[in-house]
Amino acid sequence: MALSYRSAERRPLAAAGRAVAKVGMVRDTARVQSTPALGVAPTADTHPDRHLLRARDLADARYSEPLDVADLAGAAGLSRSRFSAEFRRAFGESPHVYLLTRRLERAAALLRTTDYTVADICMAVGLSSVGSFTTSFRRMYGQTPTAYRAGGPPASLLARIPACVVHAYSRPQNRTFREDDRAASSIALTPSSNDAAQDGGPDDQDRQRATVGARSG
């Protein structure tokens, strides 16, 4: 009877221990599932189009470089065709149009605020053909880059430093022309007219010597 009583007394304790162990396993499993791991698909807390945002950020930051759709697709980790389809679904336009729009917006700002040539602005925004740049700019803004610039105030009015000050301080300070060195050396070796006048010249000196000799004789 004593043994059966002890075994009956231990059964509730064993059942309670198993329940506690099961609760701990459930907690550990939940903790592992909530921890993101490398190479795992994004969870509900991560934006599903984060890879597309990464490609768009690349276009915004490095539009002046020779980027194309293949470079943006590589940043998103997708093939070119799938990237173009998902980018259009997420942002409402193709990646090529988005990148070109970003470049033309920057070109318009440079036309308003600088005196760079149209060719320089074309190269500065990552484009290589002035003709294609002019055609795309006219399609977006309704006029050529030259006409767009002429429609606003000149860029010199937006300068914070006057042009005369810029020209004065941009002149080279150290001159290395040989003509300047020769002119300086010739000026240094030639006696001035004041010195010659003070000395009296060679004729005056001869007269003074003759007068002094006559007086002594």
Backbone torsions as a table, in degrees:
resi	resn	phi	psi	omega
1	MET	NA	-37.2	-178.6
2	ALA	-65.1	-41.1	-179.6
3	LEU	-66.2	-42.8	179.6
4	SER	-65.1	-34.8	178.3
5	TYR	-66.7	-41.5	-179.5
6	ARG	-67.4	-39.9	178.4
7	SER	-65.2	-38.2	177.1
8	ALA	-66.7	-30.4	-179.5
9	GLU	-74.5	-29.9	-177.8
10	ARG	-80.5	-23.4	-176.7
11	ARG	-59.2	-46.8	177.7
12	PRO	-61.5	-35.7	179.9
13	LEU	-66.9	-40.8	178.6
14	ALA	-65.7	-40.7	178.6
15	ALA	-64.1	-39.6	178.5
16	ALA	-66.3	-37.8	178.5
17	GLY	-65.7	-39.7	177.4
18	ARG	-65.3	-36.7	179.0
19	ALA	-65.1	-42.9	178.8
20	VAL	-63.3	-42.0	179.2
21	ALA	-63.2	-39.2	179.3
22	LYS	-65.2	-39.8	178.4
23	VAL	-62.9	-40.9	178.2
24	GLY	-64.0	-39.4	177.9
25	MET	-64.8	-39.0	178.4
26	VAL	-63.4	-41.7	179.4
27	ARG	-65.0	-43.1	178.9
28	ASP	-63.0	-39.9	179.1
29	THR	-65.3	-41.3	178.7
30	ALA	-65.2	-37.5	179.8
31	ARG	-66.8	-40.7	178.6
32	VAL	-66.4	-39.9	-179.9
33	GLN	-69.3	-30.4	-179.3
34	SER	-81.1	-13.0	-179.3
35	THR	-89.0	120.8	-179.8
36	PRO	-72.3	141.2	179.1
37	ALA	-116.8	158.6	179.6
38	LEU	-67.9	137.2	178.2
39	GLY	82.9	2.6	-179.8
40	VAL	-95.0	146.9	179.8
41	ALA	-60.7	147.8	-178.1
42	PRO	-60.0	141.4	-180.0
43	THR	-85.3	-171.4	-178.1
44	ALA	-68.3	-24.0	-179.8
45	ASP	-77.1	-18.6	-178.8
46	THR	-95.7	138.9	179.8
47	HIS	-65.4	131.8	-176.7
48	PRO	-66.3	-21.8	-179.3
49	ASP	-106.2	29.9	-178.4
50	ARG	-63.4	-36.3	179.2
51	HIS	-66.2	-31.4	176.4
52	LEU	-73.7	-35.3	175.2
53	LEU	-64.3	-35.6	177.8
54	ARG	-63.9	-40.2	177.1
55	ALA	-68.0	-38.7	178.9
56	ARG	-67.6	-38.2	176.3
57	ASP	-62.7	-35.7	177.1
58	LEU	-64.3	-41.5	177.8
59	ALA	-65.6	-36.8	179.6
60	ASP	-70.2	-36.0	-173.9
61	ALA	-87.3	-31.0	-172.2
62	ARG	-126.1	38.6	179.8
63	TYR	-66.5	-25.1	-178.5
64	SER	-75.2	-10.8	178.5
65	GLU	-91.9	161.4	-178.8
66	PRO	-73.5	67.2	178.5
67	LEU	-84.4	153.2	172.6
68	ASP	-139.8	-176.9	-177.0
69	VAL	-64.7	-33.3	179.0
70	ALA	-63.7	-38.1	177.6
71	ASP	-66.3	-41.0	178.7
72	LEU	-66.7	-38.8	177.7
73	ALA	-65.4	-36.8	176.3
74	GLY	-65.3	-36.1	176.9
75	ALA	-66.6	-31.3	178.6
76	ALA	-85.1	-11.9	-179.7
77	GLY	75.0	30.1	-178.4
78	LEU	-128.1	164.2	172.4
79	SER	-71.8	163.8	-174.7
80	ARG	-65.0	-43.9	-178.0
81	SER	-67.1	-44.9	180.0
82	ARG	-67.9	-37.6	178.3
83	PHE	-63.1	-43.0	179.7
84	SER	-62.2	-40.8	-179.4
85	ALA	-67.1	-44.7	-179.4
86	GLU	-70.4	-35.4	178.0
87	PHE	-64.7	-42.1	177.7
88	ARG	-64.9	-38.3	178.4
89	ARG	-65.1	-38.5	-175.2
90	ALA	-81.1	-38.4	-171.8
91	PHE	-116.8	-1.7	174.4
92	GLY	80.7	5.3	176.9
93	GLU	-153.1	160.7	-177.3
94	SER	-73.7	157.2	178.6
95	PRO	-63.2	-32.2	177.4
96	HIS	-64.3	-44.5	179.1
97	VAL	-65.8	-39.0	179.8
98	TYR	-64.0	-45.6	-179.3
99	LEU	-65.9	-40.7	178.5
100	LEU	-66.0	-39.2	177.7
101	THR	-63.6	-40.9	178.0
102	ARG	-62.4	-40.4	179.6
103	ARG	-69.0	-40.4	-179.9
104	LEU	-69.3	-34.3	175.7
105	GLU	-62.6	-43.1	178.1
106	ARG	-67.1	-37.5	177.6
107	ALA	-63.4	-40.2	177.7
108	ALA	-63.1	-38.4	177.9
109	ALA	-65.8	-39.4	178.2
110	LEU	-68.2	-34.5	176.8
111	LEU	-65.9	-33.3	-179.0
112	ARG	-79.2	-32.9	-167.6
113	THR	-113.1	-4.4	-179.7
114	THR	-132.4	169.6	175.7
115	ASP	-109.6	24.5	176.7
116	TYR	-65.0	152.6	176.1
117	THR	-72.4	164.2	-179.9
118	VAL	-63.9	-36.9	178.5
119	ALA	-65.4	-41.6	178.8
120	ASP	-64.4	-39.7	178.9
121	ILE	-67.6	-37.9	177.5
122	CYS	-59.2	-44.8	179.1
123	MET	-71.2	-32.5	-176.4
124	ALA	-69.4	-24.7	-178.9
125	VAL	-98.5	10.2	173.9
126	GLY	93.8	8.9	178.0
127	LEU	-101.5	154.9	-175.3
128	SER	-116.8	-12.5	-177.7
129	SER	-117.6	119.3	179.4
130	VAL	-67.9	-36.0	178.9
131	GLY	-64.1	-45.4	177.5
132	SER	-66.0	-36.5	177.7
133	PHE	-63.3	-43.6	179.6
134	THR	-65.2	-41.0	179.1
135	THR	-64.4	-45.8	179.5
136	SER	-66.1	-38.1	179.4
137	PHE	-66.1	-40.9	178.4
138	ARG	-66.3	-36.7	179.1
139	ARG	-65.9	-33.2	-177.5
140	MET	-87.5	-42.3	-173.6
141	TYR	-105.1	-4.5	176.5
142	GLY	80.1	5.4	178.7
143	GLN	-157.4	164.0	-178.4
144	THR	-72.6	162.4	177.2
145	PRO	-58.4	-38.1	179.7
146	THR	-65.5	-43.7	177.9
147	ALA	-66.8	-35.2	178.3
148	TYR	-63.9	-40.8	178.3
149	ARG	-68.1	-40.2	-178.9
150	ALA	-66.6	-22.4	-179.3
151	GLY	-76.3	-10.5	-179.6
152	GLY	-116.0	177.4	178.6
153	PRO	-68.0	154.1	178.9
154	PRO	-64.3	151.0	-177.0
155	ALA	-67.3	-21.1	-179.7
156	SER	-65.2	-25.3	178.3
157	LEU	-73.3	-18.9	179.7
158	LEU	-91.7	-3.3	-178.5
159	ALA	-71.5	136.0	179.2
160	ARG	-80.6	-19.9	-179.7
161	ILE	-117.3	131.7	179.4
162	PRO	-60.4	151.5	-177.1
163	ALA	-64.4	-34.6	-179.9
164	CYS	-64.4	-37.3	178.4
165	VAL	-69.2	-39.9	178.2
166	VAL	-62.2	-43.6	-179.4
167	HIS	-66.8	-37.8	-178.7
168	ALA	-66.5	-42.1	-177.1
169	TYR	-86.8	-9.6	177.7
170	SER	-94.9	-2.1	177.3
171	ARG	-70.3	144.2	179.2
172	PRO	-66.9	136.0	-178.1
173	GLN	-90.2	-37.5	-177.9
174	ASN	-97.2	110.5	-178.7
175	ARG	-98.6	138.5	-177.8
176	THR	-124.7	22.9	-180.0
177	PHE	-76.2	134.4	-179.7
178	ARG	-69.4	-28.8	178.8
179	GLU	-62.3	-38.6	178.8
180	ASP	-66.0	-38.7	179.6
181	ASP	-66.1	-41.6	179.4
182	ARG	-65.8	-41.8	179.8
183	ALA	-63.6	-40.1	179.7
184	ALA	-66.1	-40.5	-179.4
185	SER	-68.0	-38.5	178.8
186	SER	-67.0	-36.3	177.8
187	ILE	-67.5	-36.5	-179.4
188	ALA	-70.8	-33.1	-177.7
189	LEU	-83.1	-25.4	-177.7
190	THR	-81.1	125.1	178.3
191	PRO	-70.3	145.8	-178.7
192	SER	-78.3	163.7	179.3
193	SER	-67.3	-31.0	179.2
194	ASN	-65.7	-41.1	179.0
195	ASP	-64.9	-40.4	178.6
196	ALA	-64.8	-37.3	179.4
197	ALA	-67.8	-38.3	179.3
198	GLN	-67.6	-38.4	179.7
199	ASP	-74.6	-18.0	-179.9
200	GLY	88.7	-7.7	178.9
201	GLY	81.0	168.4	-178.4
202	PRO	-67.7	-35.6	-178.6
203	ASP	-68.0	-42.9	179.4
204	ASP	-63.7	-38.0	179.2
205	GLN	-65.7	-38.6	177.7
206	ASP	-65.4	-40.4	179.1
207	ARG	-64.1	-40.6	179.8
208	GLN	-63.8	-39.9	178.6
209	ARG	-65.6	-40.9	-179.7
210	ALA	-65.4	-39.6	179.1
211	THR	-64.5	-43.2	-179.9
212	VAL	-65.4	-37.1	179.4
213	GLY	-68.3	-39.0	178.6
214	ALA	-66.2	-38.6	178.9
215	ARG	-66.8	-39.5	-179.4
216	SER	-70.7	-32.7	177.7
217	GLY	-72.9	NA	NA
